[in-house]
């Protein structure tokens, strides 16, 4: 086994991928793709020579290749993980500081039920059940659905129809088909062209299969499923990842506002009921008397003001504050007026 001074990047990359294989990690494919990009830049380098400055050089190299920030971050995360098994194996003395970029390209696409139905109607028979289950469960299409066999799942709803279809093919071909989803008995390897054709025909160009995963998480949120249960259902191991998929739309905001209003109404104290006692009746009568007395005072004040006016002006304003009509004035006379 090489010592710390002789350990190279390639040794760390091998350790990382071996660990992924040993633990059966579903993200092995993505890790291998990240390692391939890292190898183009770091192959042959000693592990202890991978300083923060050289990692920054790799970052700039990938940016010049127009790689997205999210892609670069996945690669830097793989590089950072490489040092952990190397450290446990005694091949690493010091790990470099590896900072990640800010990501502003997180996708927020999802399907409403009508949109999902429109796309599913365009798929051939061998792909319809695949994406129906993807919509309902949020499972990853390639790594989780297309690798399933009948021994892995319980037969329910959509899967019962798929089971009947599989039995018909087995009977016709006299073969046993172990795959849950298949294309005439063979595993489905690619569906890109079928996906693009279906989305275009449904008027939903630009969508990707992973949008079904986001849709399933949003539906779980809408249904009020506890977050711990929802994470188990879709296979998210950390809440931070789950929150990236828990998309809040306008309908959810309105529903949340309605629920909050209902909560406040149920928690608000009931208005006190005041019994109608003799004292209450007396107070009400007194209030009415006050209003009457106030009106009388106002009439006396107006009368006193009217007496103080000259004789010719006493009839200009009535007691109710409305000016009486001018003597001899008639609105009928306006009909004969003409504009100059």
Backbone torsions as a table, in degrees:
resi	resn	phi	psi	omega
1	UNK	NA	129.2	-179.2
2	UNK	-68.4	148.6	178.6
3	UNK	-80.8	-178.6	-175.1
4	UNK	-60.5	-36.4	-177.4
5	UNK	-70.9	-25.5	-176.4
6	UNK	-97.9	-8.9	-179.1
7	UNK	-67.8	131.8	-178.0
8	UNK	-115.0	170.2	-178.2
9	UNK	-56.0	-42.4	-177.8
10	UNK	-60.0	-34.7	177.5
11	UNK	-65.3	-42.2	179.2
12	UNK	-65.9	-39.4	179.1
13	UNK	-62.9	-41.5	178.0
14	UNK	-64.1	-42.3	178.5
15	UNK	-60.7	-42.0	-178.5
16	UNK	-63.8	-49.7	-178.0
17	UNK	-66.4	-34.6	176.8
18	UNK	-63.9	-39.2	178.3
19	UNK	-65.2	-40.6	178.7
20	UNK	-62.8	-42.5	-179.8
21	UNK	-67.2	-42.5	-178.3
22	UNK	-62.7	-34.4	-178.3
23	UNK	-94.9	2.9	177.5
24	UNK	60.1	38.5	-178.6
25	UNK	-69.0	135.8	-178.9
26	UNK	-70.5	-21.6	-177.5
27	UNK	-91.0	19.6	-179.8
28	UNK	-58.3	-42.4	-178.6
29	UNK	-61.0	-43.3	179.1
30	UNK	-68.1	-37.0	178.0
31	UNK	-65.0	-40.9	179.7
32	UNK	-64.4	-38.8	178.5
33	UNK	-65.3	-40.0	178.3
34	UNK	-64.6	-41.2	-179.9
35	UNK	-63.3	-37.4	179.3
36	UNK	-60.5	-41.8	178.1
37	UNK	-67.7	-39.8	179.8
38	UNK	-65.0	-36.6	-179.3
39	UNK	-62.6	-33.6	-179.3
40	UNK	-60.8	-23.7	-175.5
41	UNK	-108.5	-34.2	-170.0
42	UNK	-110.6	-2.7	-178.2
43	UNK	-56.1	131.1	178.3
44	UNK	91.6	-11.2	-179.2
45	UNK	-78.4	144.6	172.3
46	UNK	-71.4	142.3	-176.5
47	UNK	-59.6	-40.9	-177.7
48	UNK	-71.8	-11.3	178.1
49	UNK	-88.7	-4.5	-180.0
50	UNK	-81.0	77.2	-179.0
51	UNK	-80.2	171.7	178.8
52	UNK	-62.2	-33.9	178.9
53	UNK	-64.8	-40.8	-179.4
54	UNK	-73.0	-32.2	174.1
55	UNK	-65.2	-39.1	176.4
56	UNK	-63.5	-35.3	176.2
57	UNK	-62.8	-39.5	177.2
58	UNK	-63.6	-42.0	-179.4
59	UNK	-58.5	-45.7	179.5
60	UNK	-65.9	-36.7	177.5
61	UNK	-59.8	-43.3	-179.1
62	UNK	-72.0	-33.3	177.1
63	UNK	-66.2	-37.0	176.5
64	UNK	-64.2	-27.1	176.3
65	UNK	-84.0	5.2	177.8
66	UNK	64.4	32.8	173.9
67	UNK	-75.3	142.5	-180.0
68	UNK	-69.8	155.4	179.6
69	UNK	-58.5	-39.9	-179.9
70	UNK	-63.1	-39.9	178.8
71	UNK	-65.3	-45.1	179.2
72	UNK	-62.0	-39.8	179.7
73	UNK	-63.4	-37.8	178.1
74	UNK	-64.1	-36.8	179.7
75	UNK	-71.9	-41.9	177.7
76	UNK	-66.1	-35.5	177.2
77	UNK	-64.7	-38.3	177.0
78	UNK	-65.3	-40.6	177.8
79	UNK	-62.4	-41.0	179.8
80	UNK	-65.3	-38.7	179.2
81	UNK	-69.6	-26.2	-179.2
82	UNK	-58.6	-34.4	-174.5
83	UNK	-73.8	-20.4	-177.8
84	UNK	-68.5	-54.1	176.7
85	UNK	-64.2	-30.6	176.6
86	UNK	-65.8	-37.0	178.4
87	UNK	-68.9	-41.7	178.7
88	UNK	-64.7	-31.6	-179.8
89	UNK	-83.8	0.5	178.9
90	UNK	78.9	15.6	-178.4
91	UNK	-95.9	-10.2	-176.9
92	UNK	-124.2	132.1	176.8
93	UNK	-99.3	-37.3	-176.5
94	UNK	-137.6	135.8	176.2
95	UNK	-100.6	136.2	179.5
96	UNK	-75.4	156.1	174.6
97	UNK	-79.9	123.6	-178.4
98	UNK	-123.2	108.8	-179.7
99	UNK	-94.7	151.5	-179.0
100	UNK	-104.2	158.9	179.7
101	UNK	-83.2	160.0	172.3
102	UNK	-77.2	140.1	-178.7
103	UNK	-108.2	128.0	178.3
104	UNK	-124.7	14.6	-175.9
105	UNK	-117.1	26.9	179.1
106	UNK	-66.2	130.2	-179.6
107	UNK	-75.0	147.8	179.1
108	UNK	-129.3	22.0	-177.3
109	UNK	-74.8	146.6	174.3
110	UNK	-157.0	170.3	-177.8
111	UNK	-114.1	131.6	164.8
112	UNK	-77.9	164.2	-174.5
113	UNK	-60.7	-41.1	-179.7
114	UNK	-64.1	-37.7	177.8
115	UNK	-66.5	-41.5	178.0
116	UNK	-59.9	-46.3	-180.0
117	UNK	-61.4	-37.9	-179.5
118	UNK	-65.2	-39.3	179.0
119	UNK	-72.1	-44.1	-178.3
120	UNK	-60.1	-33.2	-179.1
121	UNK	-65.7	-18.9	-178.1
122	UNK	-92.4	-9.2	-176.9
123	UNK	-83.0	151.1	171.1
124	UNK	-69.0	167.7	-174.0
125	UNK	-59.8	-31.9	-176.2
126	UNK	-75.9	-17.1	-178.9
127	UNK	-107.0	-18.0	-179.9
128	UNK	-56.5	-50.1	-179.6
129	UNK	-66.2	-29.0	179.4
130	UNK	-59.6	-52.1	-174.8
131	UNK	-80.8	-20.4	171.7
132	UNK	-65.3	-44.8	177.7
133	UNK	-67.7	-36.0	177.3
134	UNK	-61.5	-40.3	178.7
135	UNK	-66.5	-38.8	-175.4
136	UNK	-78.8	-34.6	-172.1
137	UNK	-107.1	-25.8	-175.6
138	UNK	80.0	10.2	-179.9
139	UNK	-71.7	150.1	177.5
140	UNK	-67.8	136.9	-173.2
141	UNK	-68.4	-55.7	-173.0
142	UNK	-73.1	-48.3	-171.7
143	UNK	-85.4	-18.7	-175.8
144	UNK	-117.6	-43.5	-177.5
145	UNK	-81.7	-48.8	-174.8
146	UNK	-74.9	-7.1	176.6
147	UNK	-102.1	0.5	-177.1
148	UNK	-77.6	144.5	171.5
149	UNK	-115.7	167.7	-175.7
150	UNK	-60.8	-28.1	-179.0
151	UNK	-71.3	-12.7	-174.9
152	UNK	-89.8	-16.9	-171.0
153	UNK	-134.2	163.0	171.4
154	UNK	-90.9	147.2	-179.3
155	UNK	-84.4	118.1	178.3
156	UNK	-140.4	158.7	172.5
157	UNK	22.9	-101.3	-177.1
158	UNK	-59.5	-37.7	-177.1
159	UNK	-68.1	-27.3	176.5
160	UNK	-65.0	-41.1	176.8
161	UNK	-65.7	-38.4	177.8
162	UNK	-66.2	-37.4	177.6
163	UNK	-62.8	-42.9	179.0
164	UNK	-64.4	-40.7	177.9
165	UNK	-63.6	-41.5	179.9
166	UNK	-65.7	-41.5	178.1
167	UNK	-59.9	-39.8	-179.9
168	UNK	-63.5	-41.8	179.1
169	UNK	-68.4	-40.6	178.3
170	UNK	-61.0	-40.3	-179.8
171	UNK	-67.4	-39.6	-178.1
172	UNK	-72.1	-35.0	-176.4
173	UNK	-100.5	-6.6	-178.8
174	UNK	55.1	45.2	177.8
175	UNK	-131.4	164.9	175.3
176	UNK	-105.8	126.1	-178.5
177	UNK	-107.5	109.2	-178.0
178	UNK	-80.2	-17.2	-172.8
179	UNK	-79.1	140.2	176.2
180	UNK	-67.5	-47.3	177.2
181	UNK	-117.7	134.9	-174.1
182	UNK	-154.7	168.9	176.7
183	UNK	-120.2	96.5	-176.3
184	UNK	57.0	39.0	176.5
185	UNK	94.3	-9.8	-179.4
186	UNK	-106.9	147.6	-179.5
187	UNK	-59.3	143.1	178.1
188	UNK	-81.5	119.4	-178.1
189	UNK	-99.5	-37.2	-176.6
190	UNK	-140.5	145.4	178.9
191	UNK	-143.8	13.7	-173.7
192	UNK	-58.3	-48.1	-177.4
193	UNK	-65.8	-40.2	178.7
194	UNK	-64.4	-37.5	179.4
195	UNK	-65.3	-48.9	-179.2
196	UNK	-61.2	-41.3	-179.7
197	UNK	-64.2	-44.0	-178.0
198	UNK	-66.0	-43.9	-179.1
199	UNK	-66.3	-39.5	178.6
200	UNK	-64.9	-42.8	179.7
201	UNK	-65.3	-30.6	-179.9
202	UNK	-87.5	0.3	-179.4
203	UNK	74.1	28.5	-176.9
204	UNK	-126.8	45.9	-179.4
205	UNK	-62.5	146.9	178.2
206	UNK	96.2	-9.8	177.4
207	UNK	-77.0	156.9	177.8
208	UNK	-126.9	157.0	-179.2
209	UNK	-56.6	-31.0	-177.1
210	UNK	-67.8	-14.7	176.2
211	UNK	-63.4	-26.2	176.2
212	UNK	-65.4	-33.2	178.5
213	UNK	-67.3	-43.7	176.0
214	UNK	-62.7	-39.0	-179.8
215	UNK	-62.7	-42.3	-179.8
216	UNK	-63.2	-40.7	178.7
217	UNK	-65.0	-42.8	178.8
218	UNK	-63.0	-39.6	178.7
219	UNK	-65.3	-36.2	176.4
220	UNK	-64.4	-39.8	177.4
221	UNK	-65.1	-43.2	179.7
222	UNK	-62.4	-36.5	-178.1
223	UNK	-77.7	-6.4	178.9
224	UNK	76.3	23.0	178.6
225	UNK	-69.7	132.9	178.4
226	UNK	-53.6	141.9	-173.9
227	UNK	-59.9	-38.9	179.9
228	UNK	-62.8	-40.1	177.9
229	UNK	-67.4	-42.9	-179.9
230	UNK	-62.4	-40.1	179.2
231	UNK	-63.0	-40.6	177.9
232	UNK	-64.4	-39.1	-175.2
233	UNK	-66.2	-41.7	-177.2
234	UNK	-95.2	-8.8	175.5
235	UNK	88.5	23.0	175.6
236	UNK	-86.0	128.6	-176.5
237	UNK	-89.8	-24.6	-179.3
238	UNK	-123.8	148.6	-179.3
239	UNK	-70.6	-28.6	179.7
240	UNK	-63.4	-39.9	176.4
241	UNK	-67.7	-42.1	-179.3
242	UNK	-59.5	-40.8	-177.5
243	UNK	-64.6	-28.3	176.8
244	UNK	-64.8	-26.3	-178.4
245	UNK	-96.3	-18.7	-177.6
246	UNK	-77.6	77.8	-174.7
247	UNK	-78.7	132.6	178.2
248	UNK	-102.2	122.6	178.2
249	UNK	-111.3	-179.9	-175.3
250	UNK	-62.6	-38.8	-179.8
251	UNK	-62.6	-39.8	179.3
252	UNK	-67.7	-37.3	178.4
253	UNK	-64.0	-42.6	178.9
254	UNK	-65.8	-42.0	178.8
255	UNK	-62.8	-40.0	178.7
256	UNK	-64.5	-39.5	178.8
257	UNK	-64.6	-39.3	179.1
258	UNK	-65.6	-41.0	178.7
259	UNK	-65.0	-39.1	179.9
260	UNK	-66.0	-40.0	178.2
261	UNK	-63.2	-41.6	178.2
262	UNK	-62.3	-40.7	178.9
263	UNK	-62.0	-45.3	-179.5
264	UNK	-63.3	-37.7	-179.6
265	UNK	-67.1	-37.7	-179.6
266	UNK	-73.8	-27.8	-178.7
267	UNK	-88.8	-14.6	-177.6
268	UNK	-67.6	138.3	178.9
269	UNK	-67.1	143.5	179.9
270	UNK	-68.7	146.5	178.9
271	UNK	-65.8	134.1	-178.2
272	UNK	-67.0	141.1	178.2
273	UNK	-96.1	115.7	-178.7
274	UNK	-96.3	118.7	-179.5
275	UNK	-66.8	144.4	-179.2
276	UNK	-81.7	91.8	-179.4
277	UNK	-94.9	175.3	179.0
278	UNK	-62.6	-39.9	179.4
279	UNK	-62.5	-39.6	178.5
280	UNK	-62.7	-44.4	179.0
281	UNK	-61.1	-40.4	179.3
282	UNK	-63.2	-40.6	179.5
283	UNK	-64.5	-39.8	179.4
284	UNK	-64.9	-41.4	178.6
285	UNK	-63.6	-39.4	179.5
286	UNK	-63.8	-40.1	178.5
287	UNK	-62.1	-42.0	178.2
288	UNK	-64.3	-40.0	178.6
289	UNK	-62.3	-38.4	178.6
290	UNK	-61.0	-42.2	-179.8
291	UNK	-65.0	-40.4	179.2
292	UNK	-63.9	-45.3	-179.8
293	UNK	-63.1	-37.5	179.2
294	UNK	-64.5	-40.3	178.6
295	UNK	-64.3	-39.2	178.9
296	UNK	-63.7	-41.5	-179.9
297	UNK	-63.1	-41.3	179.9
298	UNK	-63.0	-37.3	179.1
299	UNK	-67.5	-38.3	178.8
300	UNK	-65.5	-39.8	178.4
301	UNK	-63.0	-45.0	-179.9
302	UNK	-63.6	-39.9	179.1
303	UNK	-63.7	-40.3	179.3
304	UNK	-65.3	-37.8	178.0
305	UNK	-66.1	-38.6	-178.9
306	UNK	-64.1	-37.7	179.3
307	UNK	-66.2	-31.0	-177.5
308	UNK	-78.3	-11.8	-179.4
309	UNK	-81.0	154.5	173.4
310	UNK	-58.1	157.8	-174.4
311	UNK	-60.0	-37.3	-177.2
312	UNK	-74.0	-13.6	-175.0
313	UNK	-107.5	1.2	-174.7
314	UNK	-69.9	-25.6	-176.2
315	UNK	-95.9	5.5	-176.6
316	UNK	-71.4	-35.1	-178.7
317	UNK	-127.7	126.7	-179.6
318	UNK	-75.7	175.3	-178.9
319	UNK	-65.3	-24.9	-179.4
320	UNK	-89.2	4.3	177.0
321	UNK	87.3	3.7	-178.0
322	UNK	-102.7	130.1	-179.3
323	UNK	-71.2	129.7	-180.0
324	UNK	-70.4	158.8	-179.9
325	UNK	-64.2	149.4	178.7
326	UNK	-69.1	133.2	179.7
327	UNK	-59.0	133.0	178.7
328	UNK	84.5	-3.5	-178.6
329	UNK	-88.0	134.7	179.0
330	UNK	-137.3	135.8	177.5
331	UNK	-68.1	-18.6	180.0
332	UNK	-67.4	-26.5	-179.4
333	UNK	-68.8	-18.2	179.3
334	UNK	-68.8	-23.5	-177.5
335	UNK	-66.6	-23.3	-179.2
336	UNK	-92.9	-0.8	179.7
337	UNK	-76.7	142.3	177.4
338	UNK	-124.3	145.7	177.3
339	UNK	-75.4	140.7	179.2
340	UNK	-69.7	NA	NA
